[in-house]
Amino acid sequence: MVVVAGAITLPLAAYTFWITQADPVLRGWTAQNLTPSPPVWDYVLGYGLVLVLVVPGAVVAARRRSDVDLFLLAWAGVTALLLYAPFAPAASL
């Protein structure tokens, strides 16, 4: 299923990457489009009350180990890592 989704979206992602590199206006916009992620403590302060519930919920989900729970944990982990991935938004496609 993941392969099918990737095969369907790959042409659009490849075209978007190519056009942002080939068009001088879009290339200039991409060069100036620096969007660094805020410091970790900003996320902790912003999501502080939610994090109080997330930590015990993640522990329960990890112990249960159902497909849905593992997907949710993987999604949260990958999202947290991508917040600090060193790439520009438009050039990453």
Secondary structure by P-SEA (a helix, b strand, c coil): caaaaaaaaaaaaaaaaaaaaacaaaaaaaaabbbbbccaaaaaaaaaaaaaaaaaaaaaaaaaccaaaaaaaaaaaaaaaaccccccccccc
